[in-house]
Amino acid sequence: MQLLQTALAAIYPPRCIGCGEMVDSDFGLCGACWARTPFVGRTRCDMCSVPLPGQSNGDALHCDDCMRWPKPWAQGRAALIYDAITRKLVLGFKHGDRQEVAKPAARWMLEASQDILAETPLIVPVPLHWMRLAKRRYNQSALLARALADLSGCDWCPDLLVRKTYTPSLDGKSREVRQGILSDAIVVNRKRRHRIMGRPVLLVDDVLTTGATLGACTEVCRAAGASRVCVSVLARAVKAPYMRSN
């Protein structure tokens, strides 16, 4: 087996998932890409993970938007800021069949969500409508959820939520328009409802923008009996450039 692994490494050397340069181990970033990748620091909004100025003293902080329009979930975590660098990575993962991104992405999400995962929640991916799933062949959120469950040891349920309505793309649409489109579009799978009764749930998605999709998922989970709902995403879209505070 060791000889086989050595031979495969010689034929297919590990490469950076960002730029394709050779690296020391599979599913990693080279030094240059790591330096350019905008990880969310420790000082961030407790609900949406937008980076905040200053230093955190351990208390839960909230951004202006979340104080004005609180999210329906209890806490939210993101590993990366969604910018030009991470956009290429996310879109390649989402639309370019780069499923290998799921493993390193889940490691970053694990680091960002450790406090939430300590509650051993049921990990649940944001669902795709079956027509979009047939076209794309995989649900990127389900790949992240499975990898995060493997790393954390938490249970996961890939089909707890069902997207019963084929909705148009939400890209570029306002919070209000997104909420209207998603109204009644997502439901809890009746065959899986027993799995969240009285349990904390961690919803997983690739990008958090306005929060409309995750909000819709949160509402149906809470209505179905989840004791607490939190979210974990790979990247957080922000309205303006933020400095990292790692």
Order of alpha helices (4+ residues) and beta strands (2+ residues): alpha-alpha-alpha-beta-alpha-alpha-alpha-beta-alpha-alpha-beta-alpha-beta-beta-alpha-beta
